[in-house]
Amino acid sequence: MQLVTPSRDYLAGFVDALERGWSPDNVRGAVAAREQLARIAEDSDAFIVSLVDREVTGTVTLPDGSQARRIPGYRRWMWDGEFCGTIGLRWQPGTEALPPHCLGHIGYTVVPWKRRRGYATQALRDILSDARTEGLRYVEITTRPDNVASQKVIEANRGVFVEEFATPPALGGHREYRYRVEL
């Protein structure tokens, strides 16, 4: 498995995963998947370009429907000859601090039919070097208390449990675990 920059070469696999019911958004789920399919149908090139946003353009829609300012970030797609999932890195230049609507520096998800192959563990390991390149001294990653698989991925990459907390109401007000990986 390798991380690839989203492009037309891999787009059909991404679309297929969305159409099969997978969502790259662990918070907004099927709503986000439908939005992305609509954006791809409208202008696939613009959609691909939007997955790398180092200059911070636009806003992000939160689960409660409110809008928040985007922060720099980008997505990579997991690829093993087929689309496997996605991982993203986001940050604020010059600080490890994140705005309240952004729970962690890194988010990832693997399509159900490619899970339990170590892809998320490898993808996280690979993107940690990118985080170092962006000047981060550590990253924070959050996961739900019942997502044992994600906790194992984080811990396999030297992640240390920091706290259990409640997400802000705009993000659903549910319980999460916060981990930190020193770079």
trRosetta pair geometry for C-beta under 8 A, 3 or more apart (Angstrom, degrees):
i j d omega theta_ij theta_ji phi_ij phi_ji
1 78 5.6 -3 -174 -171 117 97
1 79 6.9 145 -155 72 66 36
1 80 4.5 -43 -93 -75 72 99
1 84 6.1 -44 -131 25 119 167
1 117 7.4 120 -37 117 135 119
1 118 7.9 -178 21 94 135 81
1 119 4.8 167 -106 -121 176 90
1 122 5.7 123 75 82 117 145
1 123 7.2 -62 131 -57 127 88
2 78 7.7 155 79 -151 30 53
2 79 5.7 -31 66 66 77 89
2 80 7.6 140 14 -85 65 51
3 76 4.0 20 -175 153 109 139
3 77 7.1 140 -156 68 59 36
3 78 6.4 -37 -98 -94 62 54
3 79 7.5 120 -125 19 15 87
3 87 6.8 -63 -117 47 121 119
3 123 5.9 117 -75 -131 108 82
3 126 5.2 180 -8 114 130 147
3 127 6.8 132 -89 -62 165 88
4 7 7.3 -86 150 15 109 100
4 9 7.9 -97 162 84 144 116
4 10 5.9 142 98 -46 139 155
4 76 6.5 143 61 -170 30 85
4 77 5.3 -32 64 65 88 89
4 78 8.0 135 18 -116 82 8
4 79 4.7 12 -1 5 124 137
5 52 7.3 4 -155 -59 104 132
5 76 6.5 -54 -88 -119 42 77
5 77 7.8 38 143 20 6 88
6 10 6.4 -116 -138 70 51 120
6 11 7.4 75 -174 -80 88 76
6 14 7.3 33 -134 -55 105 156
6 48 5.2 -161 126 -146 107 82
6 51 4.6 27 36 75 147 157
6 52 7.6 -164 43 -31 103 94
6 75 6.1 30 -24 93 125 104
6 76 7.5 -158 -30 -132 77 29
6 77 5.4 100 -82 -21 75 115
7 10 5.8 81 57 20 69 92
7 11 7.1 -101 109 -36 35 91
7 48 6.2 76 -116 -162 31 140
8 11 5.2 -36 -139 -1 37 125
8 44 7.2 83 -104 132 87 123
8 45 7.6 -16 -66 -92 108 73
8 48 6.8 -59 -52 -63 62 162
10 13 5.5 -53 -174 39 67 114
10 14 6.3 70 133 -24 84 104
10 77 5.5 162 138 79 150 154
10 79 6.1 -83 -120 -91 132 132
10 83 6.3 121 -178 -84 95 96
11 14 5.4 -58 -151 37 39 114
11 15 6.1 38 155 -19 72 105
11 40 7.2 158 -171 -146 115 125
11 44 6.2 60 -164 -173 157 124
11 48 6.7 -67 -84 -77 119 117
12 15 5.7 -53 -146 38 31 112
12 16 6.3 37 153 -24 64 105
13 16 5.5 -50 -146 33 31 115
13 17 6.6 34 154 -20 63 102
13 77 7.9 120 89 169 118 142
13 79 7.6 104 82 -115 161 91
13 82 5.7 169 -132 -170 133 60
13 83 2.9 158 142 -22 115 113
14 17 5.9 -55 -155 33 31 111
14 18 6.6 29 150 -16 64 105
14 77 6.5 -81 -77 -118 112 143
14 83 5.3 -178 -63 -124 50 154
14 86 8.0 60 -123 -63 106 116
15 18 5.7 -55 -151 37 34 112
15 19 6.2 30 153 -16 67 109
15 37 7.0 101 -140 -116 81 83
15 40 6.1 -169 -95 135 107 164
16 19 5.7 -59 -146 41 29 109
16 20 6.2 27 155 -18 65 110
16 83 6.8 153 57 37 104 133
17 20 5.7 -60 -147 38 30 110
17 22 4.4 -46 168 55 89 133
17 83 5.4 -110 -30 108 126 132
17 111 5.0 -103 -136 -97 121 132
18 22 6.4 -85 -87 69 31 78
18 23 7.3 66 -124 -98 72 49
18 24 7.9 -39 -85 -15 94 93
18 33 4.8 169 -150 -164 90 98
18 36 6.1 -131 -117 87 148 116
18 37 5.3 177 136 -67 140 101
19 37 7.1 108 -70 -106 75 134
20 111 7.7 48 79 -157 131 121
21 30 7.5 -30 -154 -103 67 99
21 33 7.6 54 -160 149 27 172
22 33 7.1 154 97 -108 43 137
22 109 7.8 162 -178 134 104 121
22 111 4.8 -42 -102 -123 161 84
22 112 6.7 -154 -91 -2 106 87
23 26 7.6 162 101 -71 102 31
23 28 7.4 -137 167 88 142 69
23 29 4.8 138 42 -157 165 39
23 30 5.9 -114 -60 -71 136 34
23 32 5.5 97 -166 71 118 102
23 33 4.1 -100 -103 -50 88 110
23 109 7.6 -16 94 118 58 164
24 32 7.0 -111 61 124 73 125
24 33 7.3 134 14 -89 70 77
24 36 7.1 61 29 -39 115 167
24 75 7.7 21 179 -138 144 145
24 85 7.9 140 -114 -166 82 61
24 86 4.7 11 -136 38 115 144
24 109 6.0 173 -142 53 46 127
25 28 4.4 -17 131 50 138 90
25 29 6.3 -106 90 -34 91 21
25 31 7.9 -68 79 71 140 76
25 32 3.5 20 27 69 147 167
25 33 7.2 -143 28 -44 101 67
26 29 7.6 17 -166 -68 19 67
26 107 6.6 -143 13 -169 121 117
26 109 5.8 177 -62 -69 98 128
27 32 7.8 80 72 -29 71 142
27 63 5.4 -110 155 -60 106 117
27 171 6.5 -61 -147 -158 139 87
27 172 7.1 -154 -156 -15 97 131
28 31 4.9 -87 167 68 96 106
28 32 3.9 101 94 -36 115 111
28 61 7.5 66 -94 99 156 98
28 63 5.6 -159 -86 -96 79 77
29 32 6.3 128 63 23 22 98
29 33 7.0 -43 151 -7 44 104
30 33 5.3 -52 -145 35 38 116
30 34 6.4 39 157 -19 69 101
31 34 6.1 -56 -153 35 29 108
31 35 6.5 29 150 -18 63 108
32 35 5.5 -54 -148 37 34 114
32 36 6.3 33 155 -19 67 105
33 36 5.9 -57 -149 36 30 109
33 37 6.5 31 153 -18 64 104
34 37 5.7 -52 -148 36 33 112
34 38 6.4 33 153 -19 65 105
35 38 5.7 -57 -152 36 31 111
35 39 6.4 30 152 -18 66 106
36 39 5.6 -52 -145 37 35 111
36 40 6.3 37 155 -20 66 104
36 47 7.1 103 -161 -152 74 128
37 40 5.7 -54 -147 36 31 111
37 41 6.3 31 154 -19 64 106
38 41 5.7 -55 -147 37 31 111
38 42 6.3 29 154 -19 64 108
39 42 5.7 -56 -146 37 31 111
39 43 7.1 -51 178 52 64 73
39 46 7.4 -113 176 94 95 99
39 47 4.7 127 129 -94 105 112
39 50 7.7 -54 164 32 143 152
40 43 7.9 -112 -150 69 19 34
40 44 4.9 37 -162 -102 69 79
40 47 4.9 -39 -88 -3 62 171
41 44 7.7 50 -63 -58 13 85
42 46 7.7 -49 102 55 93 126
42 47 8.0 120 62 -46 85 109
43 46 3.9 27 118 22 120 117
43 47 6.4 155 94 -21 67 83
44 47 5.4 -52 -148 33 36 116
44 48 6.5 36 155 -20 67 102
45 48 5.9 -53 -151 34 32 110
45 49 6.4 32 152 -17 65 107
46 49 5.6 -54 -146 38 33 113
46 50 6.3 40 153 -28 65 105
47 50 5.7 -56 -153 28 30 115
47 51 7.3 37 151 -30 60 98
48 51 6.1 -50 -165 15 37 115
49 52 6.9 -75 -170 46 42 88
50 53 6.5 5 -170 -60 51 109
51 74 6.4 68 141 -158 66 68
51 75 4.3 -70 -174 41 103 113
52 74 4.2 17 -120 -122 67 112
52 75 7.3 -113 -65 34 59 66
53 56 6.4 91 154 -85 99 30
53 57 6.0 -124 -147 33 109 82
53 58 7.7 -79 -141 42 144 102
53 70 6.1 -35 131 149 148 143
53 72 6.5 -158 111 -139 72 46
53 73 5.9 12 64 60 91 65
53 74 6.6 173 27 -80 55 65
54 72 5.0 32 -144 -149 45 108
54 73 7.7 -176 -84 26 49 17
54 74 6.8 -10 -55 -48 83 110
55 72 7.4 87 -12 -105 13 93
56 69 7.4 24 -175 170 115 94
56 70 5.4 177 -148 93 73 94
56 71 6.3 -27 -107 -144 113 24
56 72 5.5 -66 -56 -65 92 66
57 70 7.0 -4 67 55 33 140
58 70 5.6 41 84 -5 70 132
59 67 4.2 25 154 -177 146 110
59 68 6.2 145 -163 69 93 29
59 69 6.1 -62 -112 -99 76 32
59 70 6.1 -164 -125 -27 20 85
60 67 7.1 144 70 -155 38 63
60 68 5.5 -27 60 64 90 85
60 69 7.8 11 15 106 87 14
60 70 5.2 114 -31 -85 98 80
60 101 7.3 162 77 134 120 133
61 65 6.7 -25 -169 -145 101 33
61 66 7.6 151 -154 81 57 31
61 67 6.0 -38 -98 -98 56 68
62 65 7.0 -34 73 38 73 18
62 66 4.9 -8 44 64 118 81
62 67 7.2 -165 2 -88 88 16
62 68 5.8 65 -44 -8 113 111
62 101 5.8 -93 -90 -147 124 121
62 170 4.6 6 143 159 153 105
62 171 6.2 -85 -165 -78 110 65
63 170 7.0 137 52 156 80 55
63 171 5.8 95 22 -138 118 38
63 172 5.4 0 81 -50 157 93
64 169 7.0 37 -55 133 149 77
64 170 4.7 -102 19 -144 128 59
64 171 7.7 -75 -14 -49 98 24
64 172 7.8 -166 -50 -60 88 51
66 170 5.5 -62 43 -140 130 121
68 99 6.9 171 173 117 127 140
68 101 4.1 -67 -125 39 178 170
68 170 7.7 107 -47 139 124 152
69 99 7.2 116 65 -27 95 173
70 73 7.5 -119 177 25 98 106
71 90 5.3 95 86 176 105 110
71 91 6.8 -149 142 81 120 22
71 92 5.4 -66 -154 -76 130 76
71 98 7.3 -127 11 -142 169 78
71 99 6.6 177 -49 7 128 113
71 102 6.1 -25 15 -60 134 161
72 90 6.6 156 91 -151 49 67
72 91 6.0 -32 76 64 99 71
72 92 7.3 136 28 -103 95 33
72 93 6.7 55 14 -39 143 90
73 88 5.9 46 167 172 118 105
73 89 5.8 -170 -146 97 83 50
73 90 3.2 -28 -85 -97 132 80
73 91 6.9 139 -81 12 79 60
74 88 6.6 -164 100 -145 33 80
74 89 6.3 0 54 55 72 85
75 86 5.5 -11 -168 -171 115 113
75 87 7.1 148 -153 80 65 36
75 88 4.4 -37 -96 -91 70 96
76 86 7.1 157 82 -155 44 63
76 87 5.5 -15 60 64 92 86
76 88 7.3 170 17 -86 64 46
76 123 7.4 -178 89 -156 117 104
76 127 6.7 -165 27 -87 135 113
77 83 6.3 -52 177 -135 123 87
77 84 7.7 129 166 47 77 71
77 85 7.4 166 -160 90 61 35
77 86 5.5 -36 -108 -100 60 75
78 83 7.4 90 78 -171 67 51
78 84 3.8 -76 109 75 107 108
78 85 4.3 15 32 56 128 78
78 86 6.7 -129 2 -67 86 25
78 87 6.7 76 -47 -10 98 99
78 110 6.7 -26 49 -111 156 83
78 114 7.6 167 108 123 128 149
78 119 5.3 80 -175 176 149 120
78 123 5.3 -62 -87 -81 114 134
79 82 7.2 180 -151 77 63 24
79 83 6.5 -32 -102 -103 73 41
79 84 6.3 -165 -81 8 20 100
80 84 5.5 66 0 -50 100 132
80 114 7.3 162 21 -145 132 130
80 119 7.3 -88 -42 -103 125 123
82 114 7.7 -164 93 -81 110 131
83 111 6.9 78 118 -20 87 141
84 110 6.0 -26 157 -145 84 87
84 111 6.1 -136 -168 22 35 101
84 114 4.3 -142 -142 141 84 166
84 119 5.3 -125 155 -161 139 159
85 108 6.6 58 143 179 124 84
85 109 5.4 -152 -158 102 110 51
85 110 3.7 -70 -61 -110 150 47
85 111 5.5 -150 -71 -11 77 68
85 114 6.5 -143 -29 77 100 130
85 119 6.3 127 25 125 127 132
85 120 7.0 -31 88 -79 162 81
85 123 7.2 -100 86 -37 115 165
86 108 6.8 -165 99 -141 51 58
86 109 6.1 9 53 53 80 81
87 106 6.7 -2 -176 -170 95 98
87 107 7.2 177 -150 91 53 45
87 108 3.9 -5 -106 -102 84 101
87 120 7.7 145 -79 -137 116 65
87 123 4.5 169 -31 156 149 124
87 124 6.8 -156 -136 -74 145 55
87 127 5.4 -141 130 -33 132 151
88 106 6.8 167 84 -148 52 52
88 107 5.2 -3 53 56 99 86
88 108 7.3 -178 18 -74 61 58
89 105 6.3 3 -152 158 69 85
89 106 5.6 -15 -100 -97 65 80
89 127 5.5 -170 -55 178 117 119
89 130 5.7 -151 -16 104 168 124
89 131 5.8 -149 -143 -76 132 85
89 134 7.2 176 147 -12 132 152
89 139 7.9 -72 -136 -121 93 143
90 98 7.7 79 108 -124 103 116
90 102 6.3 -114 105 -156 136 135
90 105 6.1 -155 65 -153 62 50
90 106 7.9 177 23 -75 69 36
91 96 7.7 -54 -144 -124 98 42
91 98 7.8 -89 -130 -90 39 90
91 105 5.9 28 -79 -137 79 103
91 131 7.3 143 -60 -138 134 80
91 134 5.4 134 34 141 160 143
91 136 5.9 -119 -118 -64 141 121
92 95 5.2 -16 90 63 106 97
92 97 6.2 -38 49 79 135 73
92 98 6.6 171 -10 -103 111 48
92 99 7.5 113 -59 -27 133 82
93 134 8.0 -113 -104 177 66 93
93 135 7.4 52 -147 56 64 138
94 135 7.3 -8 -80 114 32 144
96 105 7.7 -55 -158 -65 77 132
96 136 5.8 100 -100 -145 87 89
96 137 6.2 -73 -58 44 129 87
96 138 5.9 28 -130 61 149 79
96 139 7.6 -146 -147 -96 104 37
96 140 7.6 104 168 -12 105 100
98 102 4.3 -116 174 92 116 110
98 103 7.5 -11 110 87 147 2
98 104 7.3 -150 -8 -109 172 9
98 105 6.8 -143 -67 -69 132 69
98 140 7.2 -118 0 51 132 123
99 102 5.1 75 58 15 77 105
100 168 5.3 69 160 -45 111 148
101 168 6.9 -70 -90 47 54 142
101 170 6.4 -44 -108 94 96 133
101 171 6.7 161 -141 -56 62 114
103 140 7.9 -119 147 117 57 111
103 142 4.4 -64 147 23 118 146
103 167 6.5 -40 -90 -117 128 105
103 171 7.0 136 -51 -169 116 166
103 176 6.5 -51 -163 144 141 171
103 178 7.8 -135 176 -99 90 95
104 107 6.3 128 76 -62 110 80
104 139 7.3 64 180 164 87 89
104 140 4.9 -128 -130 109 77 77
104 141 4.6 80 -167 -121 145 33
104 142 4.5 -159 -42 3 123 84
104 178 7.4 -179 -85 -132 102 80
105 131 6.4 71 145 -123 138 129
105 136 6.8 85 -142 -133 158 163
105 139 3.9 -110 60 -152 143 98
105 140 5.7 110 -3 47 94 60
105 141 6.8 -67 49 -69 77 67
106 124 6.6 102 147 -129 150 86
106 127 6.2 135 -126 108 127 134
106 128 8.0 -36 -64 -78 157 66
106 131 7.2 -63 -58 -67 116 134
106 139 5.6 45 -11 161 108 142
106 141 5.1 -31 62 -95 96 104
107 141 7.7 163 -79 -140 47 86
108 120 5.4 137 125 -141 135 94
108 123 5.8 143 -135 102 143 132
108 124 6.3 -102 -13 -68 157 89
108 153 7.7 -122 73 140 135 155
109 120 7.9 -8 -127 -102 13 117
110 114 5.4 -121 173 87 103 97
110 115 5.1 133 101 -88 124 73
110 119 5.3 120 -113 81 134 123
110 120 5.2 -99 -33 -55 122 100
111 114 5.0 61 65 20 89 106
111 115 7.5 -137 90 -37 42 81
112 115 5.8 -35 -151 -8 37 118
114 117 6.1 -63 173 17 68 133
114 119 6.1 9 142 2 108 156
115 119 7.7 -106 -115 36 36 113
115 120 7.9 9 -129 -17 74 115
115 149 7.4 0 -169 -173 120 157
116 149 8.0 -78 -77 -133 72 130
118 121 5.0 -55 -163 44 69 118
118 122 5.7 67 140 -22 88 103
119 122 5.9 -59 -146 40 30 107
119 123 6.0 30 157 -20 67 109
120 123 5.6 -53 -141 38 30 112
120 124 6.2 31 159 -19 65 105
120 149 7.7 83 49 147 152 100
120 150 7.3 -84 152 -112 154 64
120 153 4.6 -46 117 -121 113 146
121 124 6.1 -56 -150 36 26 108
121 125 6.5 27 152 -18 62 108
121 152 7.9 -50 -80 121 112 83
121 153 4.9 -137 -79 -135 69 77
121 156 4.9 -23 -136 90 118 145
121 157 6.7 -177 -155 -45 70 100
122 125 5.6 -55 -148 37 33 113
122 126 6.2 31 155 -19 66 107
123 126 5.7 -56 -148 37 30 111
123 127 6.3 18 159 -12 66 109
124 127 6.1 -61 -141 41 29 101
124 128 6.5 43 156 -36 63 100
124 141 7.8 10 -137 -93 126 162
124 153 5.8 122 -2 161 148 103
124 154 7.1 -124 -170 -95 165 49
124 157 4.9 -104 118 -43 120 161
125 128 6.0 -48 -155 16 29 117
125 157 5.4 -150 -77 -110 72 111
126 129 6.7 -55 -174 23 38 105
126 130 7.7 33 138 -12 64 104
127 130 5.0 -44 -160 31 56 119
127 131 6.6 63 143 -25 73 95
128 131 5.4 -46 -152 29 40 116
128 132 6.8 45 149 -20 65 99
128 139 7.0 -133 -122 15 79 136
128 157 6.4 178 -45 -177 144 126
128 181 6.4 -83 -120 127 124 142
128 183 6.4 -174 179 -108 94 100
129 132 5.5 -46 -154 32 39 116
129 133 6.6 44 146 -22 64 103
130 133 5.4 -53 -153 34 36 116
130 134 6.6 35 150 -18 67 103
131 134 5.7 -55 -152 35 34 111
131 136 4.6 -50 169 52 89 131
131 139 5.1 -48 -160 -54 160 128
131 183 6.0 -141 103 -85 107 148
132 135 7.9 76 174 -49 32 12
132 136 6.6 -89 -88 61 29 78
132 183 4.6 -172 -85 175 91 132
136 139 5.8 51 143 -66 147 80
136 183 6.0 87 104 14 84 151
137 182 7.2 -26 150 -150 73 70
137 183 5.9 -167 -179 50 27 99
138 180 5.4 14 168 -175 131 101
138 181 6.2 166 -160 82 79 46
138 182 4.9 -39 -100 -107 104 47
138 183 5.7 -169 -89 2 39 84
139 180 7.3 164 83 -151 40 57
139 181 5.2 -6 56 55 88 97
139 183 6.8 69 -11 -42 86 113
140 162 7.3 -40 -129 9 105 152
140 178 5.8 -12 -169 -169 113 100
140 179 6.8 152 -156 79 59 47
140 180 5.4 -30 -98 -96 72 71
140 181 8.0 179 -86 17 25 71
141 154 5.4 -165 85 -113 136 123
141 159 6.3 -59 46 -122 122 139
141 178 7.7 145 76 -156 37 53
141 179 5.0 -22 64 64 86 101
141 180 7.9 165 20 -88 72 25
141 181 6.8 29 -1 -8 114 108
142 176 4.6 17 -179 167 119 130
142 177 6.5 160 -153 80 66 48
142 178 5.2 -29 -97 -98 88 62
142 179 7.3 172 -88 18 35 74
143 147 4.6 -117 173 74 109 128
143 150 4.1 179 -129 109 145 132
143 151 5.8 -153 82 -63 149 70
143 154 6.8 -141 -11 -20 135 138
143 176 6.7 144 73 -160 22 84
143 177 5.5 -20 65 57 75 98
143 179 7.3 12 11 -3 102 114
144 147 4.5 94 59 -9 85 108
144 150 7.7 82 38 46 69 140
144 174 7.2 -17 -117 130 102 125
144 175 7.1 86 -148 92 70 75
144 176 6.1 -64 -94 -112 45 65
144 177 7.4 62 154 11 8 87
145 164 6.8 26 -79 -126 114 117
145 175 5.6 -8 -13 116 120 118
145 176 7.4 -159 -33 -132 74 20
145 177 5.7 115 -85 -34 63 105
147 150 4.2 9 139 25 116 117
147 151 6.4 140 101 -21 72 86
148 151 5.4 -54 -148 36 37 115
148 152 6.4 39 154 -21 68 102
149 152 5.8 -55 -154 33 31 111
149 153 6.7 35 148 -22 64 103
150 153 5.4 -48 -150 31 38 116
150 154 6.5 36 153 -17 67 103
151 154 5.8 -55 -150 37 32 110
151 155 6.1 27 154 -15 67 110
151 177 6.9 21 -97 76 108 152
151 179 7.6 153 -133 -52 67 139
152 155 5.7 -56 -139 43 31 109
152 156 6.1 37 157 -25 65 106
153 156 5.9 -56 -150 32 26 112
153 157 6.9 6 154 -2 59 110
154 157 6.1 -75 -158 46 31 100
154 159 3.5 -43 160 40 88 162
154 179 4.6 88 164 81 145 168
154 181 7.1 -133 -165 -57 83 112
155 158 7.8 81 -169 -52 35 5
155 159 5.3 -85 -76 61 36 93
155 179 7.7 -112 -63 -136 64 147
156 159 8.0 12 38 18 42 98
157 181 5.9 -16 121 -118 99 141
158 181 5.5 98 88 -141 87 89
158 182 7.0 -81 133 45 123 77
159 179 4.0 29 176 163 116 133
159 180 6.8 149 -151 71 70 27
159 181 4.7 -49 -89 -71 71 92
160 179 6.3 148 68 -159 32 80
160 180 5.6 -27 59 62 88 81
160 181 7.6 147 10 -85 72 44
160 182 7.9 18 9 -12 118 94
161 177 6.4 -49 -136 -176 96 115
161 178 7.7 103 -162 81 55 51
161 179 5.7 -47 -95 -101 41 79
162 178 4.5 -52 62 101 113 96
162 179 6.2 163 -1 -115 92 21
162 180 5.1 75 -54 -14 124 103
163 177 7.5 176 94 -152 38 54
163 178 5.1 7 55 45 79 111
164 175 6.1 -1 -178 -169 103 102
164 176 7.2 167 -153 85 59 39
164 177 5.6 -34 -99 -98 70 65
164 178 7.7 -174 -87 11 21 78
165 175 7.5 154 83 -148 29 58
165 176 5.9 -25 65 63 77 86
165 178 6.1 21 11 -18 117 116
166 173 5.8 3 175 -164 108 60
166 174 7.0 -178 -147 96 70 14
166 175 6.1 -43 -96 -91 63 53
166 176 7.6 126 -122 17 17 82
167 171 4.1 -95 157 93 124 117
167 172 5.6 31 80 62 133 81
167 173 6.0 -126 73 -84 79 15
167 174 5.6 10 23 49 113 62
167 175 7.9 -136 -7 -70 83 7
167 176 5.6 72 -52 -10 95 124
168 171 5.1 77 61 18 77 101
168 173 7.2 -58 131 -77 22 63
169 172 7.6 -174 -164 47 31 9
169 173 4.9 13 -106 -58 54 108
171 174 7.9 -102 119 27 82 83
